[in-house]
Amino acid sequence: MMLFSSCESNFKEVQKINFSEFSPSGEADDLNLKYTDSGTIKSVLISPKMLDYNAVNYPFTEFPKGIHVTFYESNGKKTFVTSNYAVSYKTTSVIDLLGKVIISNEFGQKLETEQLFFDQKNEWFYTDNKFKFTDPKGVSYGEGIDFSKDFKIVNSQKISGEVEQSQ
């Protein structure tokens, strides 16, 4: 019995050696975060759960229950972003949005896809996934798109659909 007890104890120690702890260094529930610049609100991020992994080799912040972001333009116009899940990578300033990603604005434009990346430095969205883009002129579908956060510049690939042309 003594021999068995000794082996069991060593086995548990070996398991502990091979196990690496990967837990968040910070957590927040019901987050309502406002980003400001010179006293002006630039965006508001709302999320039911945030996990911060700041102490790992490649730090990131995870939003496992999704996000709702409102971007405020200098002219007062708003752009809205929602997704079921998001990860913000600190070293690259890229946010990976996953699951029912929807971006819309006050002009009736809306983009829907399953995964979308946001480059915070350049304020630029992009994906290689399928998407649906709706605006007052019509609906288009495609695979692969990149665009500015205000939808002023849009580059899309493999497009189908009907869009009314302005004259």
URCOR-V632854 format. One record per run of one state. SS is the DSSP state (@ for helix, = for strand, . for the rest). FROM is the first residue (numbers start at 1). TO is the last residue. Records with the same first field share a line. If there is no record, write none. Layout:
BEGIN
SS=FROM-TO ; FROM-TO
END
This chain:
BEGIN
.=1-1 ; 19-25 ; 38-39 ; 54-59 ; 64-66 ; 73-77 ; 84-84 ; 90-93 ; 106-109 ; 120-123 ; 136-137 ; 149-153 ; 157-159 ; 164-167
@=2-18
==26-37 ; 40-53 ; 60-63 ; 67-72 ; 78-83 ; 85-89 ; 94-105 ; 110-119 ; 124-135 ; 138-148 ; 154-156 ; 160-163
END
